[in-house]
Amino acid sequence: MYRIGEAEVARVRKLIESGRMFRYGKGGECDRFERDWGKHVGVPYVRMTRSGTGALYTALVGLGVGPGDQVVVPSYTYMATALAVVGAGAIPVIADVDESLTLSAKDLERRITPHTRAVIPVHMVGLPCDMKGIMRVARRHKLLVLEDACQAVGGGYAGKKLGAIGHAGAFSFNFFKNITCGEGGAVVSKSRAVFDRASVAIDCCSYYWNPEEQREDLQFAGHNFRASEFEGAILNAQLRRLEGILQRMRGHKKELLQVGEEAGLKSIRNNSLDFECGTHLGFIFGTEPEAREFSLRLGEREVGSFLPMDTGRHVYTRWDPIMRRQGAHHAALDPFKLAANRKCRIKYSHDMCQDSLDILNRSVLISMHPDNKRARLREMGKAIEAAAAA
Ligand SMILES: Cc1ncc(COP(=O)(O)O)c(C=O)c1O
């Protein structure tokens, strides 16, 4: 969460005073956010959810992914990306990231089998994936592409907004994201068919709320990941802040990147420096001890940093339900045990993405903040120079 205040309070107050917190039947806050988020991202169809995990899972349902399918996910992402695949009944295949800390297009292609149906490129820590390379591989092998933009809300790649490049996109608006309503999410797509199916998964009654859309093909059992007007109200206020927040962080990051590079540091590869979120500055070192030393020195000067390897459930080796192949609460529903998945099941091991572990252990990320003032940026620059010299 970067900024929240009176604008959000005023909108929520107005909503409470209206007494109408249910989203359907009034054309209120959720409708408005979905329309505006669609315009912002550049897609015609948006459906809010209760979380990014819900957005990923329902987008996979929207895309028609299920048992018998493999879905490639990167080794560095919050485990919800892989769990959403299992939730849809499919099998996640884990591929390496490259020095951009995002999915390697080359390794994606290497992991493709006759069962591969889709890929989820994840724009981690605000950094866009190599979408050109990934889309090229996807086209060549007829893969569906679901962008996980949960950590890159509002970011872009080569002039396009993240989430709008693949067949569908998923966003999170949880507390830690670029804009937030505490917990929340959204599915976006250019395809009406994907949107319709995702909508049923998001709200088992969605065709009932829109009776003109009663369709036989949409009458499958969905869930309830439906957003309330509270989320809509807060996000409508947050959306106005988004561009300003990202512009400031992007600017700060570029300045500090230059300081680091002039001090002899190597930046992590960036697939779209002018359009990414700017939430994290990253450097990559020759060895893990060098990276740890750099991070330690920054800490001594009160500049927080972390190694991606240390971020718990964001590295595949820590995705316990996947590594242990415990894919459901009930054995009969477990994708790792389903007969339909017999041919596409795979073995997981800790060394299956050794290149990723090497990269994640040698990288250091420094978080930006839009409220950093010039004096703070100077301090951060000095700390980077000193830590680089050490
Ligand atoms: C890359 C990524 N994907 C998916 C999610 C899931 O989002 P949520 O926590 O809103 O369910 C997160 C959340 O942190 C995430 O970082």
The ligand as an SDF file (V2000), in Angstrom:
LIG
                    3D

 16 16  0  0  0  0  0  0  0  0999 V2000
    2.6500  -12.9030   -8.3600 C   0  0  0  0  0  0  0  0  0  0  0  0
    1.4120  -13.0850   -7.5430 C   0  0  0  0  0  0  0  0  0  0  0  0
    0.4070  -13.8040   -8.0370 N   0  0  0  0  0  0  0  0  0  0  0  0
   -0.7410  -13.9770   -7.3530 C   0  0  0  0  0  0  0  0  0  0  0  0
   -0.9270  -13.4220   -6.0970 C   0  0  0  0  0  0  0  0  0  0  0  0
   -2.1940  -13.6730   -5.3450 C   0  0  0  0  0  0  0  0  0  0  0  0
   -2.8570  -12.4900   -5.0200 O   0  0  0  0  0  0  0  0  0  0  0  0
   -3.8150  -12.4330   -3.7430 P   0  0  0  0  0  0  0  0  0  0  0  0
   -2.9700  -12.3610   -2.5250 O   0  0  0  0  0  0  0  0  0  0  0  0
   -4.6220  -11.1860   -3.9580 O   0  0  0  0  0  0  0  0  0  0  0  0
   -4.6470  -13.6490   -3.7780 O   0  0  0  0  0  0  0  0  0  0  0  0
    0.0850  -12.6460   -5.5480 C   0  0  0  0  0  0  0  0  0  0  0  0
   -0.1030  -12.0390   -4.2220 C   0  0  0  0  0  0  0  0  0  0  0  0
    0.7220  -11.5620   -3.5420 O   0  0  0  0  0  0  0  0  0  0  0  0
    1.2890  -12.4820   -6.2750 C   0  0  0  0  0  0  0  0  0  0  0  0
    2.3020  -11.7860   -5.7850 O   0  0  0  0  0  0  0  0  0  0  0  0
  1  2  1  0
  2  3  1  0
  2 15  2  0
  3  4  2  0
  4  5  1  0
  5  6  1  0
  5 12  2  0
  6  7  1  0
  7  8  1  0
  8  9  2  0
  8 10  1  0
  8 11  1  0
 12 13  1  0
 12 15  1  0
 13 14  2  0
 15 16  1  0
M  END
$$$$
